[in-house]
Amino acid sequence: MIALVQYLIKYALLLPFTQTHGVVTTLSHFNFFLLVLATICIAAGGYIINDIQDIESDSINKPHKVIINKHINENIATALFVILNIIGVGLGYYIASRIGKSNLFPIFFVASALLYMYSTFLKHIVLVGNIIVALVVSLSILLVGIFELLPVMTVDNRSIQILFFSIIRDYAIFAFIINLIREMVKDIEDIDGDYKAGTKSLPVIAGRARATKITFVLSLIPLFTVTYYVITYLFKQLAVVGYFLIVVIAPLIYISIKLFSATQKSDYKHISLILKLVMLTGMLSILLYNFILLK
């Protein structure tokens, strides 16, 4: 999904408007591919180290999905984690150097370090781990704007570059909120394994019921925000409004309703799946900008 969103931003949001709106991009097709590859490698490394650290809790929460020491030896998994991060950070340095912006390289190193710290100890701190994961996901989206738009921004094209960067920023904020809520829902779903593993998640500290109510309140934020965004900026485009109403806003309403009454593990698993789908449909709306901005 990360790769899909990054490619959508490049090829559905930025490049179609280079001629009509004067958008200027930095990366060649090959260098953009390397940017996506770097992001994917760091994300994959994060998943691996997280699986290594979660062997105990996963054996309780989702025993059928345990991979480490079942399908892959832990030592091999650790080696893969190191290799993927070296590739990801190395490619990040190469790309930043190629465009003459070596000061952007630390972004890749910080993302890699955050995912490692999340897996090893930050996830055990109430809400901190949830926020870190959501931040890294949103950063993967914002990364395209940082590398494509900012390095070639001049006095002449500043307004249009900032306009498109702000669109990317809004999608990054949306991704942050949706992923934060989903991480909290997953914590409620995994409360039994987290309790045994000593993870101080919100449900472990506050209880399943209180954590559910807090997550319910948070679920109202994207619902009201997206609704406001559609009413304020897109109300003249009926087809676009219809898209958001059917595949983004309606599912968000459904999620809030389900959260209000959720009690069973299966409820939270279902909500987590719907949140993932909302993330996808929300990002696919990038395809609509060719219609929106040319009207």
CYANA upper distance limits for C-alpha pairs under 8 A (distance plus 0.5 A):
  1 MET  CA      5 VAL  CA      6.63
  1 MET  CA    280 LEU  CA      7.87
  2 ILE  CA      6 GLN  CA      6.74
  2 ILE  CA     40 ILE  CA      7.84
  2 ILE  CA    137 VAL  CA      8.32
  2 ILE  CA    140 SER  CA      7.50
  2 ILE  CA    141 ILE  CA      8.04
  3 ALA  CA      7 TYR  CA      6.68
  3 ALA  CA     36 VAL  CA      6.50
  3 ALA  CA     40 ILE  CA      7.54
  4 LEU  CA      8 LEU  CA      6.60
  5 VAL  CA      9 ILE  CA      6.72
  5 VAL  CA    141 ILE  CA      7.56
  5 VAL  CA    283 MET  CA      6.85
  5 VAL  CA    284 LEU  CA      8.21
  6 GLN  CA     10 LYS  CA      6.87
  6 GLN  CA     36 VAL  CA      7.46
  6 GLN  CA    140 SER  CA      8.24
  6 GLN  CA    141 ILE  CA      6.72
  6 GLN  CA    144 VAL  CA      7.00
  7 TYR  CA     11 TYR  CA      6.37
  7 TYR  CA     12 ALA  CA      8.17
  8 LEU  CA     12 ALA  CA      5.48
  8 LEU  CA     13 LEU  CA      7.13
  8 LEU  CA    284 LEU  CA      8.21
  8 LEU  CA    286 ILE  CA      7.14
  8 LEU  CA    287 LEU  CA      7.70
  9 ILE  CA     13 LEU  CA      5.35
  9 ILE  CA     14 LEU  CA      6.74
  9 ILE  CA    144 VAL  CA      7.78
  9 ILE  CA    168 ILE  CA      8.05
  9 ILE  CA    286 ILE  CA      7.47
 10 LYS  CA     14 LEU  CA      5.71
 10 LYS  CA     15 LEU  CA      6.69
 10 LYS  CA    144 VAL  CA      7.86
 11 TYR  CA     15 LEU  CA      5.82
 11 TYR  CA     16 PRO  CA      7.37
 12 ALA  CA     16 PRO  CA      6.78
 12 ALA  CA    286 ILE  CA      7.14
 12 ALA  CA    287 LEU  CA      6.17
 12 ALA  CA    289 TYR  CA      8.15
 12 ALA  CA    290 ASN  CA      7.76
 13 LEU  CA     17 PHE  CA      7.70
 13 LEU  CA    286 ILE  CA      6.88
 13 LEU  CA    287 LEU  CA      7.69
 13 LEU  CA    289 TYR  CA      6.99
 13 LEU  CA    290 ASN  CA      7.70
 14 LEU  CA     18 THR  CA      7.28
 14 LEU  CA     23 VAL  CA      7.21
 14 LEU  CA     25 THR  CA      7.99
 14 LEU  CA    164 PHE  CA      8.03
 15 LEU  CA     23 VAL  CA      8.00
 15 LEU  CA     25 THR  CA      8.15
 16 PRO  CA     20 THR  CA      8.20
 16 PRO  CA    290 ASN  CA      7.65
 17 PHE  CA     21 HIS  CA      5.63
 17 PHE  CA     22 GLY  CA      7.01
 17 PHE  CA     23 VAL  CA      6.33
 18 THR  CA     22 GLY  CA      5.24
 18 THR  CA     23 VAL  CA      4.82
 18 THR  CA     24 VAL  CA      6.55
 19 GLN  CA     23 VAL  CA      7.81
 21 HIS  CA    160 ILE  CA      7.82
 22 GLY  CA    157 ASN  CA      7.87
 22 GLY  CA    160 ILE  CA      7.69
 23 VAL  CA    157 ASN  CA      8.04
 23 VAL  CA    160 ILE  CA      6.89
 23 VAL  CA    161 GLN  CA      6.74
 24 VAL  CA    148 GLU  CA      8.39
 24 VAL  CA    149 LEU  CA      7.15
 24 VAL  CA    152 VAL  CA      7.26
 24 VAL  CA    153 MET  CA      8.26
 24 VAL  CA    157 ASN  CA      8.42
 24 VAL  CA    161 GLN  CA      7.83
 25 THR  CA    148 GLU  CA      5.32
 25 THR  CA    149 LEU  CA      6.01
 25 THR  CA    152 VAL  CA      7.36
 26 THR  CA     99 ILE  CA      7.96
 26 THR  CA    147 PHE  CA      7.31
 26 THR  CA    148 GLU  CA      5.18
 26 THR  CA    149 LEU  CA      7.07
 26 THR  CA    151 PRO  CA      7.23
 26 THR  CA    152 VAL  CA      6.75
 27 LEU  CA     31 ASN  CA      6.10
 27 LEU  CA     32 PHE  CA      6.06
 27 LEU  CA     99 ILE  CA      8.20
 27 LEU  CA    147 PHE  CA      7.89
 27 LEU  CA    148 GLU  CA      6.54
 28 SER  CA     32 PHE  CA      6.54
 29 HIS  CA     33 PHE  CA      6.76
 30 PHE  CA     34 LEU  CA      6.89
 31 ASN  CA     35 LEU  CA      6.75
 31 ASN  CA     95 ILE  CA      7.10
 32 PHE  CA     36 VAL  CA      6.82
 33 PHE  CA     37 LEU  CA      6.60
 34 LEU  CA     38 ALA  CA      6.47
 34 LEU  CA     91 LEU  CA      7.11
 34 LEU  CA     95 ILE  CA      7.93
 35 LEU  CA     39 THR  CA      6.78
 35 LEU  CA     91 LEU  CA      7.74
 35 LEU  CA     92 GLY  CA      7.28
 35 LEU  CA     95 ILE  CA      7.52
 36 VAL  CA     40 ILE  CA      6.66
 37 LEU  CA     41 CYS  CA      6.57
 37 LEU  CA     88 GLY  CA      7.64
 38 ALA  CA     42 ILE  CA      6.82
 38 ALA  CA     87 ILE  CA      7.36
 38 ALA  CA     88 GLY  CA      4.47
 38 ALA  CA     89 VAL  CA      7.25
 38 ALA  CA     90 GLY  CA      8.48
 38 ALA  CA     91 LEU  CA      6.16
 38 ALA  CA     92 GLY  CA      6.65
 39 THR  CA     43 ALA  CA      6.65
 39 THR  CA     88 GLY  CA      6.92
 39 THR  CA    108 PHE  CA      8.37
 39 THR  CA    140 SER  CA      7.26
 40 ILE  CA     44 ALA  CA      6.42
 40 ILE  CA     88 GLY  CA      8.08
 41 CYS  CA     45 GLY  CA      6.56
 41 CYS  CA     84 LEU  CA      5.60
 41 CYS  CA     85 ASN  CA      6.83
 41 CYS  CA     87 ILE  CA      7.35
 41 CYS  CA     88 GLY  CA      5.60
 42 ILE  CA     46 GLY  CA      6.70
 42 ILE  CA     84 LEU  CA      6.81
 42 ILE  CA     85 ASN  CA      5.78
 42 ILE  CA     88 GLY  CA      5.81
 42 ILE  CA     89 VAL  CA      7.95
 42 ILE  CA    108 PHE  CA      8.39
 42 ILE  CA    111 ALA  CA      8.03
 42 ILE  CA    112 SER  CA      6.36
 43 ALA  CA     47 TYR  CA      6.88
 43 ALA  CA    112 SER  CA      8.41
 44 ALA  CA     48 ILE  CA      6.81
 44 ALA  CA     81 PHE  CA      8.27
 44 ALA  CA     84 LEU  CA      7.73
 45 GLY  CA     49 ILE  CA      6.82
 45 GLY  CA     80 LEU  CA      7.78
 45 GLY  CA     81 PHE  CA      5.07
 45 GLY  CA     82 VAL  CA      7.83
 45 GLY  CA     84 LEU  CA      6.10
 45 GLY  CA     85 ASN  CA      6.49
 45 GLY  CA    112 SER  CA      8.49
 46 GLY  CA     50 ASN  CA      6.58
 46 GLY  CA     81 PHE  CA      7.92
 46 GLY  CA    112 SER  CA      7.75
 46 GLY  CA    115 LEU  CA      5.74
 46 GLY  CA    116 TYR  CA      6.95
 46 GLY  CA    119 SER  CA      8.21
 47 TYR  CA     51 ASP  CA      6.66
 48 ILE  CA     52 ILE  CA      6.78
 48 ILE  CA     77 ALA  CA      7.11
 48 ILE  CA     78 THR  CA      8.07
 48 ILE  CA     80 LEU  CA      8.31
 48 ILE  CA     81 PHE  CA      6.50
 49 ILE  CA     53 GLN  CA      6.72
 49 ILE  CA     77 ALA  CA      8.33
 49 ILE  CA     78 THR  CA      7.51
 49 ILE  CA     81 PHE  CA      6.87
 49 ILE  CA    116 TYR  CA      7.29
 49 ILE  CA    119 SER  CA      6.93
 50 ASN  CA     54 ASP  CA      6.51
 50 ASN  CA    116 TYR  CA      8.32
 50 ASN  CA    119 SER  CA      5.36
 50 ASN  CA    120 THR  CA      8.24
 51 ASP  CA     55 ILE  CA      6.75
 51 ASP  CA     66 VAL  CA      8.45
 51 ASP  CA     67 ILE  CA      8.18
 51 ASP  CA     68 ILE  CA      7.31
 52 ILE  CA     68 ILE  CA      6.80
 52 ILE  CA     74 GLU  CA      7.39
 52 ILE  CA     77 ALA  CA      8.09
 52 ILE  CA     78 THR  CA      8.29
 53 GLN  CA    119 SER  CA      6.81
 53 GLN  CA    120 THR  CA      7.09
 54 ASP  CA     58 ASP  CA      6.16
 55 ILE  CA     59 SER  CA      6.59
 55 ILE  CA     66 VAL  CA      7.60
 55 ILE  CA     68 ILE  CA      7.48
 56 GLU  CA     60 ILE  CA      7.56
 56 GLU  CA    193 GLY  CA      7.92
 56 GLU  CA    197 ALA  CA      6.95
 57 SER  CA     61 ASN  CA      6.61
 57 SER  CA    193 GLY  CA      4.72
 57 SER  CA    194 ASP  CA      6.19
 57 SER  CA    196 LYS  CA      7.50
 57 SER  CA    197 ALA  CA      6.20
 58 ASP  CA     62 LYS  CA      5.65
 58 ASP  CA     63 PRO  CA      6.46
 58 ASP  CA     65 LYS  CA      8.16
 58 ASP  CA     66 VAL  CA      6.78
 58 ASP  CA    193 GLY  CA      7.17
 59 SER  CA     63 PRO  CA      4.83
 59 SER  CA     64 HIS  CA      8.48
 59 SER  CA     66 VAL  CA      6.96
 59 SER  CA    193 GLY  CA      8.19
 60 ILE  CA    192 ASP  CA      7.79
 60 ILE  CA    193 GLY  CA      5.68
 61 ASN  CA    189 GLU  CA      8.49
 61 ASN  CA    190 ASP  CA      6.01
 61 ASN  CA    192 ASP  CA      7.40
 61 ASN  CA    193 GLY  CA      5.87
 62 LYS  CA     66 VAL  CA      7.32
 66 VAL  CA     70 LYS  CA      7.25
 67 ILE  CA     71 HIS  CA      5.64
 67 ILE  CA     72 ILE  CA      6.65
 68 ILE  CA     72 ILE  CA      5.59
 68 ILE  CA     73 ASN  CA      6.50
 68 ILE  CA     74 GLU  CA      6.19
 68 ILE  CA     77 ALA  CA      7.73
 69 ASN  CA     73 ASN  CA      5.22
 69 ASN  CA     74 GLU  CA      6.15
 72 ILE  CA     76 ILE  CA      7.27
 72 ILE  CA     77 ALA  CA      7.03
 73 ASN  CA     77 ALA  CA      6.74
 74 GLU  CA     78 THR  CA      6.62
 75 ASN  CA     79 ALA  CA      6.74
 76 ILE  CA     80 LEU  CA      6.70
 77 ALA  CA     81 PHE  CA      6.70
 78 THR  CA     82 VAL  CA      6.88
 79 ALA  CA     83 ILE  CA      6.66
 80 LEU  CA     84 LEU  CA      6.46
 81 PHE  CA     85 ASN  CA      6.75
 82 VAL  CA     86 ILE  CA      6.68
 83 ILE  CA     87 ILE  CA      6.69
 84 LEU  CA     88 GLY  CA      6.52
 85 ASN  CA     89 VAL  CA      6.38
 85 ASN  CA    112 SER  CA      7.22
 86 ILE  CA     90 GLY  CA      6.18
 87 ILE  CA     91 LEU  CA      6.45
 88 GLY  CA     92 GLY  CA      6.68
 88 GLY  CA    108 PHE  CA      7.82
 89 VAL  CA     93 TYR  CA      6.78
 89 VAL  CA    105 PHE  CA      8.44
 89 VAL  CA    108 PHE  CA      5.95
 89 VAL  CA    109 PHE  CA      6.37
 89 VAL  CA    112 SER  CA      8.14
 90 GLY  CA     94 TYR  CA      6.80
 91 LEU  CA     95 ILE  CA      6.62
 92 GLY  CA     96 ALA  CA      6.64
 92 GLY  CA    105 PHE  CA      6.31
 92 GLY  CA    108 PHE  CA      6.47
 93 TYR  CA     97 SER  CA      6.57
 93 TYR  CA    102 SER  CA      7.47
 93 TYR  CA    105 PHE  CA      5.60
 94 TYR  CA     98 ARG  CA      6.57
 95 ILE  CA     99 ILE  CA      7.01
 96 ALA  CA    100 GLY  CA      6.77
 96 ALA  CA    101 LYS  CA      5.49
 96 ALA  CA    102 SER  CA      5.32
 96 ALA  CA    103 ASN  CA      7.90
 96 ALA  CA    104 LEU  CA      6.42
 96 ALA  CA    105 PHE  CA      6.14
 97 SER  CA    101 LYS  CA      6.28
 97 SER  CA    102 SER  CA      5.49
 99 ILE  CA    151 PRO  CA      8.27
101 LYS  CA    105 PHE  CA      8.23
101 LYS  CA    151 PRO  CA      7.86
105 PHE  CA    109 PHE  CA      7.62
106 PRO  CA    110 VAL  CA      6.42
107 ILE  CA    111 ALA  CA      6.64
108 PHE  CA    112 SER  CA      6.70
109 PHE  CA    113 ALA  CA      6.58
110 VAL  CA    114 LEU  CA      6.45
111 ALA  CA    115 LEU  CA      6.80
111 ALA  CA    136 VAL  CA      6.87
112 SER  CA    116 TYR  CA      6.88
113 ALA  CA    117 MET  CA      6.59
114 LEU  CA    118 TYR  CA      6.37
114 LEU  CA    132 ILE  CA      7.63
114 LEU  CA    136 VAL  CA      8.44
115 LEU  CA    119 SER  CA      6.77
115 LEU  CA    132 ILE  CA      8.27
115 LEU  CA    133 VAL  CA      7.91
115 LEU  CA    136 VAL  CA      8.38
116 TYR  CA    120 THR  CA      6.73
117 MET  CA    121 PHE  CA      6.33
117 MET  CA    122 LEU  CA      6.33
118 TYR  CA    122 LEU  CA      4.85
118 TYR  CA    123 LYS  CA      5.65
118 TYR  CA    129 GLY  CA      6.23
118 TYR  CA    132 ILE  CA      7.44
118 TYR  CA    133 VAL  CA      8.18
119 SER  CA    123 LYS  CA      6.58
121 PHE  CA    125 ILE  CA      7.89
122 LEU  CA    128 VAL  CA      6.73
122 LEU  CA    129 GLY  CA      5.62
123 LYS  CA    127 LEU  CA      8.27
123 LYS  CA    128 VAL  CA      7.06
123 LYS  CA    129 GLY  CA      4.45
123 LYS  CA    130 ASN  CA      7.57
123 LYS  CA    199 THR  CA      7.64
123 LYS  CA    200 LYS  CA      8.42
123 LYS  CA    201 SER  CA      8.09
124 HIS  CA    129 GLY  CA      7.50
124 HIS  CA    198 GLY  CA      7.97
124 HIS  CA    199 THR  CA      4.97
124 HIS  CA    200 LYS  CA      5.45
124 HIS  CA    201 SER  CA      6.89
125 ILE  CA    129 GLY  CA      6.97
125 ILE  CA    199 THR  CA      7.88
125 ILE  CA    200 LYS  CA      6.10
125 ILE  CA    201 SER  CA      7.09
126 VAL  CA    200 LYS  CA      6.12
126 VAL  CA    201 SER  CA      5.36
126 VAL  CA    202 LEU  CA      5.94
126 VAL  CA    205 ILE  CA      8.39
127 LEU  CA    131 ILE  CA      6.71
127 LEU  CA    184 MET  CA      8.45
127 LEU  CA    201 SER  CA      7.19
127 LEU  CA    202 LEU  CA      6.98
128 VAL  CA    132 ILE  CA      6.71
129 GLY  CA    133 VAL  CA      6.85
130 ASN  CA    134 ALA  CA      6.82
130 ASN  CA    180 LEU  CA      6.28
130 ASN  CA    183 GLU  CA      6.10
130 ASN  CA    184 MET  CA      7.17
131 ILE  CA    135 LEU  CA      6.49
131 ILE  CA    180 LEU  CA      6.59
132 ILE  CA    136 VAL  CA      6.72
133 VAL  CA    137 VAL  CA      6.81
133 VAL  CA    179 ASN  CA      8.12
133 VAL  CA    180 LEU  CA      8.02
133 VAL  CA    183 GLU  CA      8.43
134 ALA  CA    138 SER  CA      6.71
134 ALA  CA    175 ALA  CA      7.84
134 ALA  CA    176 PHE  CA      5.25
134 ALA  CA    177 ILE  CA      7.72
134 ALA  CA    179 ASN  CA      5.65
134 ALA  CA    180 LEU  CA      5.70
134 ALA  CA    183 GLU  CA      8.43
135 LEU  CA    139 LEU  CA      6.48
135 LEU  CA    176 PHE  CA      6.46
136 VAL  CA    140 SER  CA      6.84
137 VAL  CA    141 ILE  CA      7.49
137 VAL  CA    172 ALA  CA      8.46
137 VAL  CA    175 ALA  CA      7.48
137 VAL  CA    176 PHE  CA      7.27
137 VAL  CA    179 ASN  CA      8.18
138 SER  CA    142 LEU  CA      6.82
138 SER  CA    171 TYR  CA      8.49
138 SER  CA    172 ALA  CA      5.00
138 SER  CA    173 ILE  CA      7.06
138 SER  CA    175 ALA  CA      6.03
138 SER  CA    176 PHE  CA      5.71
139 LEU  CA    143 LEU  CA      6.27
139 LEU  CA    172 ALA  CA      7.41
140 SER  CA    144 VAL  CA      7.89
141 ILE  CA    145 GLY  CA      8.13
141 ILE  CA    168 ILE  CA      7.61
141 ILE  CA    169 ARG  CA      8.46
141 ILE  CA    171 TYR  CA      7.98
141 ILE  CA    172 ALA  CA      6.11
142 LEU  CA    146 ILE  CA      6.81
142 LEU  CA    168 ILE  CA      6.71
142 LEU  CA    169 ARG  CA      6.54
142 LEU  CA    172 ALA  CA      6.41
143 LEU  CA    147 PHE  CA      6.65
144 VAL  CA    148 GLU  CA      6.19
144 VAL  CA    149 LEU  CA      8.38
145 GLY  CA    149 LEU  CA      5.78
145 GLY  CA    150 LEU  CA      7.41
145 GLY  CA    164 PHE  CA      8.50
145 GLY  CA    165 PHE  CA      6.03
145 GLY  CA    168 ILE  CA      6.94
145 GLY  CA    169 ARG  CA      8.49
146 ILE  CA    150 LEU  CA      5.92
146 ILE  CA    151 PRO  CA      8.03
146 ILE  CA    165 PHE  CA      8.42
147 PHE  CA    151 PRO  CA      7.01
148 GLU  CA    152 VAL  CA      8.15
149 LEU  CA    153 MET  CA      6.82
149 LEU  CA    161 GLN  CA      6.46
149 LEU  CA    165 PHE  CA      7.43
150 LEU  CA    161 GLN  CA      7.88
153 MET  CA    157 ASN  CA      6.65
153 MET  CA    158 ARG  CA      6.05
153 MET  CA    161 GLN  CA      6.95
154 THR  CA    158 ARG  CA      5.95
157 ASN  CA    161 GLN  CA      6.62
158 ARG  CA    162 ILE  CA      6.53
159 SER  CA    163 LEU  CA      6.62
160 ILE  CA    164 PHE  CA      6.87
161 GLN  CA    165 PHE  CA      6.57
162 ILE  CA    166 SER  CA      6.44
163 LEU  CA    167 ILE  CA      7.04
164 PHE  CA    168 ILE  CA      6.93
165 PHE  CA    169 ARG  CA      6.57
166 SER  CA    170 ASP  CA      6.64
167 ILE  CA    171 TYR  CA      7.03
168 ILE  CA    172 ALA  CA      6.75
169 ARG  CA    173 ILE  CA      6.71
170 ASP  CA    174 PHE  CA      6.74
171 TYR  CA    175 ALA  CA      6.62
171 TYR  CA    283 MET  CA      7.75
172 ALA  CA    176 PHE  CA      6.63
173 ILE  CA    177 ILE  CA      6.82
174 PHE  CA    178 ILE  CA      6.69
174 PHE  CA    222 PRO  CA      7.52
175 ALA  CA    179 ASN  CA      6.42
175 ALA  CA    279 MET  CA      7.20
176 PHE  CA    180 LEU  CA      6.46
177 ILE  CA    181 ILE  CA      6.76
177 ILE  CA    221 ILE  CA      8.47
177 ILE  CA    222 PRO  CA      7.25
178 ILE  CA    182 ARG  CA      6.65
178 ILE  CA    222 PRO  CA      7.76
178 ILE  CA    275 LEU  CA      7.26
178 ILE  CA    279 MET  CA      7.22
179 ASN  CA    183 GLU  CA      6.48
179 ASN  CA    275 LEU  CA      8.48
180 LEU  CA    184 MET  CA      6.82
181 ILE  CA    185 VAL  CA      6.69
181 ILE  CA    215 THR  CA      6.88
181 ILE  CA    218 LEU  CA      7.43
181 ILE  CA    219 SER  CA      7.17
182 ARG  CA    186 LYS  CA      6.61
182 ARG  CA    272 SER  CA      6.15
182 ARG  CA    275 LEU  CA      6.86
182 ARG  CA    276 LYS  CA      8.27
183 GLU  CA    187 ASP  CA      6.71
184 MET  CA    188 ILE  CA      6.92
184 MET  CA    202 LEU  CA      8.23
184 MET  CA    215 THR  CA      7.29
185 VAL  CA    189 GLU  CA      6.76
185 VAL  CA    212 THR  CA      8.16
185 VAL  CA    215 THR  CA      7.72
185 VAL  CA    268 TYR  CA      6.53
185 VAL  CA    269 LYS  CA      8.47
185 VAL  CA    271 ILE  CA      8.00
185 VAL  CA    272 SER  CA      6.89
186 LYS  CA    190 ASP  CA      6.53
186 LYS  CA    268 TYR  CA      7.48
186 LYS  CA    269 LYS  CA      7.81
186 LYS  CA    272 SER  CA      7.24
187 ASP  CA    191 ILE  CA      6.38
187 ASP  CA    194 ASP  CA      8.29
187 ASP  CA    201 SER  CA      7.15
187 ASP  CA    202 LEU  CA      7.98
187 ASP  CA    203 PRO  CA      7.23
188 ILE  CA    202 LEU  CA      8.45
188 ILE  CA    203 PRO  CA      6.06
188 ILE  CA    208 ARG  CA      6.60
188 ILE  CA    211 ALA  CA      7.67
188 ILE  CA    212 THR  CA      7.84
188 ILE  CA    265 LYS  CA      8.48
188 ILE  CA    268 TYR  CA      7.68
189 GLU  CA    265 LYS  CA      5.78
189 GLU  CA    266 SER  CA      8.44
189 GLU  CA    268 TYR  CA      6.07
189 GLU  CA    269 LYS  CA      7.12
190 ASP  CA    194 ASP  CA      6.64
191 ILE  CA    195 TYR  CA      6.45
191 ILE  CA    201 SER  CA      8.39
191 ILE  CA    203 PRO  CA      6.81
191 ILE  CA    204 VAL  CA      6.70
191 ILE  CA    208 ARG  CA      8.19
192 ASP  CA    196 LYS  CA      7.00
193 GLY  CA    197 ALA  CA      6.63
194 ASP  CA    198 GLY  CA      6.54
194 ASP  CA    199 THR  CA      5.48
194 ASP  CA    200 LYS  CA      8.01
194 ASP  CA    201 SER  CA      7.81
194 ASP  CA    204 VAL  CA      7.91
195 TYR  CA    199 THR  CA      6.46
195 TYR  CA    200 LYS  CA      7.93
195 TYR  CA    204 VAL  CA      6.57
199 THR  CA    204 VAL  CA      8.13
200 LYS  CA    204 VAL  CA      6.43
200 LYS  CA    205 ILE  CA      6.74
201 SER  CA    205 ILE  CA      6.78
202 LEU  CA    206 ALA  CA      6.23
202 LEU  CA    207 GLY  CA      7.84
202 LEU  CA    211 ALA  CA      6.64
203 PRO  CA    207 GLY  CA      5.05
203 PRO  CA    208 ARG  CA      5.34
203 PRO  CA    209 ALA  CA      8.37
203 PRO  CA    210 ARG  CA      7.91
203 PRO  CA    211 ALA  CA      5.67
203 PRO  CA    212 THR  CA      8.47
204 VAL  CA    208 ARG  CA      7.81
206 ALA  CA    210 ARG  CA      6.42
206 ALA  CA    211 ALA  CA      6.71
207 GLY  CA    211 ALA  CA      6.63
208 ARG  CA    212 THR  CA      6.54
209 ALA  CA    213 LYS  CA      6.92
209 ALA  CA    263 THR  CA      8.16
210 ARG  CA    214 ILE  CA      6.76
211 ALA  CA    215 THR  CA      6.64
212 THR  CA    216 PHE  CA      6.55
212 THR  CA    259 LEU  CA      7.00
212 THR  CA    260 PHE  CA      7.82
212 THR  CA    262 ALA  CA      7.97
213 LYS  CA    217 VAL  CA      6.83
213 LYS  CA    259 LEU  CA      7.97
213 LYS  CA    260 PHE  CA      7.13
214 ILE  CA    218 LEU  CA      6.87
215 THR  CA    219 SER  CA      6.60
215 THR  CA    259 LEU  CA      7.92
216 PHE  CA    220 LEU  CA      7.34
216 PHE  CA    256 SER  CA      6.27
216 PHE  CA    259 LEU  CA      5.93
216 PHE  CA    260 PHE  CA      6.49
217 VAL  CA    221 ILE  CA      7.97
218 LEU  CA    222 PRO  CA      8.38
219 SER  CA    223 LEU  CA      7.27
219 SER  CA    252 LEU  CA      8.01
219 SER  CA    255 ILE  CA      7.96
219 SER  CA    256 SER  CA      6.34
220 LEU  CA    224 PHE  CA      6.56
220 LEU  CA    256 SER  CA      7.27
221 ILE  CA    225 THR  CA      6.41
222 PRO  CA    226 VAL  CA      6.28
222 PRO  CA    252 LEU  CA      8.11
223 LEU  CA    227 THR  CA      6.70
223 LEU  CA    249 ILE  CA      6.70
223 LEU  CA    252 LEU  CA      6.23
223 LEU  CA    253 ILE  CA      7.32
224 PHE  CA    228 TYR  CA      6.53
225 THR  CA    229 TYR  CA      6.62
226 VAL  CA    230 VAL  CA      6.64
226 VAL  CA    249 ILE  CA      7.61
227 THR  CA    231 ILE  CA      6.69
227 THR  CA    249 ILE  CA      7.43
228 TYR  CA    232 THR  CA      6.43
229 TYR  CA    233 TYR  CA      6.35
229 TYR  CA    234 LEU  CA      7.80
230 VAL  CA    234 LEU  CA      5.35
230 VAL  CA    235 PHE  CA      6.54
230 VAL  CA    241 VAL  CA      7.02
230 VAL  CA    244 PHE  CA      8.09
231 ILE  CA    235 PHE  CA      5.53
234 LEU  CA    238 LEU  CA      8.50
234 LEU  CA    240 VAL  CA      7.52
234 LEU  CA    241 VAL  CA      7.00
234 LEU  CA    292 ILE  CA      8.29
235 PHE  CA    241 VAL  CA      6.87
237 GLN  CA    241 VAL  CA      6.65
237 GLN  CA    292 ILE  CA      7.60
238 LEU  CA    242 GLY  CA      6.53
239 ALA  CA    243 TYR  CA      6.79
240 VAL  CA    244 PHE  CA      6.89
240 VAL  CA    288 LEU  CA      7.52
240 VAL  CA    292 ILE  CA      8.34
241 VAL  CA    245 LEU  CA      6.57
242 GLY  CA    246 ILE  CA      6.58
243 TYR  CA    247 VAL  CA      6.49
243 TYR  CA    248 VAL  CA      7.99
244 PHE  CA    248 VAL  CA      5.44
244 PHE  CA    249 ILE  CA      6.42
244 PHE  CA    282 GLY  CA      8.40
244 PHE  CA    285 SER  CA      8.46
245 LEU  CA    249 ILE  CA      5.36
245 LEU  CA    250 ALA  CA      6.26
246 ILE  CA    250 ALA  CA      5.96
246 ILE  CA    251 PRO  CA      8.05
247 VAL  CA    251 PRO  CA      6.81
247 VAL  CA    278 VAL  CA      7.64
247 VAL  CA    281 THR  CA      6.77
247 VAL  CA    282 GLY  CA      8.36
248 VAL  CA    252 LEU  CA      6.75
248 VAL  CA    278 VAL  CA      6.30
248 VAL  CA    281 THR  CA      6.97
248 VAL  CA    282 GLY  CA      6.64
249 ILE  CA    253 ILE  CA      6.75
250 ALA  CA    254 TYR  CA      6.76
251 PRO  CA    255 ILE  CA      6.59
251 PRO  CA    274 ILE  CA      7.72
251 PRO  CA    278 VAL  CA      7.34
252 LEU  CA    256 SER  CA      6.79
252 LEU  CA    275 LEU  CA      8.41
252 LEU  CA    278 VAL  CA      7.96
253 ILE  CA    257 ILE  CA      6.78
254 TYR  CA    258 LYS  CA      6.62
255 ILE  CA    259 LEU  CA      6.52
255 ILE  CA    271 ILE  CA      6.66
255 ILE  CA    274 ILE  CA      7.78
255 ILE  CA    275 LEU  CA      8.02
256 SER  CA    260 PHE  CA      6.71
257 ILE  CA    261 SER  CA      7.32
258 LYS  CA    262 ALA  CA      6.20
258 LYS  CA    267 ASP  CA      8.03
258 LYS  CA    271 ILE  CA      7.70
259 LEU  CA    268 TYR  CA      8.37
259 LEU  CA    271 ILE  CA      8.05
262 ALA  CA    267 ASP  CA      6.11
262 ALA  CA    268 TYR  CA      7.39
263 THR  CA    267 ASP  CA      7.17
263 THR  CA    268 TYR  CA      8.44
264 GLN  CA    268 TYR  CA      7.40
265 LYS  CA    269 LYS  CA      6.85
266 SER  CA    270 HIS  CA      6.64
267 ASP  CA    271 ILE  CA      6.73
268 TYR  CA    272 SER  CA      6.52
269 LYS  CA    273 LEU  CA      6.88
270 HIS  CA    274 ILE  CA      6.89
271 ILE  CA    275 LEU  CA      6.66
272 SER  CA    276 LYS  CA      6.85
273 LEU  CA    277 LEU  CA      6.89
274 ILE  CA    278 VAL  CA      6.65
275 LEU  CA    279 MET  CA      6.67
276 LYS  CA    280 LEU  CA      6.90
277 LEU  CA    281 THR  CA      6.67
278 VAL  CA    282 GLY  CA      6.26
279 MET  CA    283 MET  CA      6.72
280 LEU  CA    284 LEU  CA      6.63
281 THR  CA    285 SER  CA      6.98
282 GLY  CA    286 ILE  CA      8.39
284 LEU  CA    288 LEU  CA      8.50
285 SER  CA    289 TYR  CA      8.02
288 LEU  CA    292 ILE  CA      6.72
289 TYR  CA    293 LEU  CA      6.16
289 TYR  CA    294 LEU  CA      8.46
290 ASN  CA    294 LEU  CA      6.67
291 PHE  CA    295 LYS  CA      6.98
